[in-house]
Amino acid sequence: MIAFEDIFNKERIACINRVSSKKRALEELSKLFTRGASALAEHEVFNSFCDRERLGGTGLGHGVAIPHGRLPGLEGASCALIKLNEGVDYDVADNQPVDLICGLVVPEQYTDEHLVILSALAEMFSDTSMCARLRAARSSQEIHDLLVTWRPEDRRAAM
């Protein structure tokens, strides 16, 4: 199982009123990854996300997207999350505005690990109860606490 406390840093979580577009959302997310990480360049993270989006959208539906990319020089996986007070058009099949955007960057050599982490994130963000709690959270700290304590059995118990 993925230890979310190892990949979510509270400095990389932001509550933002609104952004004007999907591109702006990815730019804000890219900025979060450079906080306290001298090995990451904002434009490299942004380009990685854009390259992945060109292959196919990363929106899950129900107001959630998980943009992700691989970058050379990273030592491990890392996530950042933006909670928008006003959702943005993200070109998702269900046409719902996206207000929870969880970015993932992994080292270039991560293959299986990348898929395992994406799967765990998709499971967490498919938990409607968890998403409701994230949307109700008032601070980055509260969001961080929710993210690092979530377990798959929480979702199963709610079903």
N, C-alpha and C positions, 0 to 999 in steps of 0.2 A: 504494500500500500504506500502511496505517496505521502510524505510528511509535509503538509502544506506550510508548516512553520519554517521549513527549510527554504521555501521558494518565495514566500510572501514577506516583504519587508514593509513595515508601516510607513516608511518614508516614501514608498512607491504606491501609495493609495491616495486618491484625491476625490473630493466632492466638488463638482464644477456645475455652475448654474446651467450653462448651455454652450454648445459649440455650433457653428454655422453649417458644418458638413462632416461627412465621413472622413475626408482628408484632414480637416482640422482636429477631429477626434484622434486620429492616428498620430498627428504631430504632438498633441498634448500627451498622449501615451508615451511617445518616444522621449519626450522631455523627462518624464518620470523615471525612465530607465537610467538616465544619466546622473540622477541624484546619488551622490556618494559612490559612483562607479567610474573611476577614471579610465577604465579599460573600454568603456562604451562611448561611442560618438553618436549624438542624436541623429544625424543624417544617416548613419549606417543602420540604426534600428528602424528608422522611418522607411528607408529603401527596402529593407528586408520585409517589413509588413506589406508594403506596396507590391513587391514582387510576388508575395504569396497571394494577395488579393487578386492579382491578374490571373492566377491559376484557377481561382474559384473563391467565391465569397466565404468569409469566416463567420457569418452570422448564423447563430443556432436557431433563432426565432424566439418568440416570447420576450423580446426586448433585450436579448443577450448576444454578444459577439465575442469571439476569442481569436483575435488576430495573433499570428505567431510567425516566428522566423528563426533561422539558424545564422549564427555569426561566428566568424573565426576569432580565436583568442579568448573566448569565454572559458571559465573554469567549471561552471555549473549552470543549471537552469535557474531562471528567475522570472517572477511574475510581477506585473503592475496592474492596478485596477483603477478605472475611472467610473464614478457614479455620477450620472448626469441628472440634474433636476428636470430637465426637459430633453426627451429623447431626440435622436437624430436619425434621418433617413440613412439606412445602411445597406440598401438593396437586398433585403432579406425576403425569402419566399412568402412569408406570412404578412409582409408589408407593415409590420408593427415597428414603430420607432425604437431604436436601441438606446437604452439608458444604462446598461451595465456592460462595460467593455473591459475584458480581462486579457491583457497582453502577456504573451509567453515568448521568451527568447532562450535559446539553448545553444550549446556549443555546436559548431559545424559537424563534428563527428558523431553527435547524438543521433541515432536512428531509432532503435527500439525504445530508448528512454523517452524520446520526444513523443512517440505515439502513446506510451503509457501515461505520461503526464497529461497529454491532451484528453485522453479518455477519462482520466480522473476529474479533470476540470469540467468536461462535458457532463459527467454524472452529477457533479456538485451543482452546476448551473441549470440542470434539468429538474432539480429539486425546487418545486414552486414555493414551498414554505421557506427555504433558504433564501431564494430571490426576494421574497416579500420582506424578510428580515433585513436583508442588505439594503433594500430600497427605503426601509423605515429608519435605518441607522442615521444618526445625526453627525457622526464624526469619523475621521479616518481611523482613529483608534478603535472605535466600535466595530467598524467594518473589518479591520484586521483581526480583532478578537473572534468575530464570527467565522472568518475564513480559516483561521488556524485551528479552530476547535471542531469544525464540521467533520463528520464521519459518515461513510456510506450507510451505515446502519440507521442513522438519523432519518434518512430518506425512506428506508424500508419500513421503519416503525410508523411513519406518517401515512403509509399507504393503506 
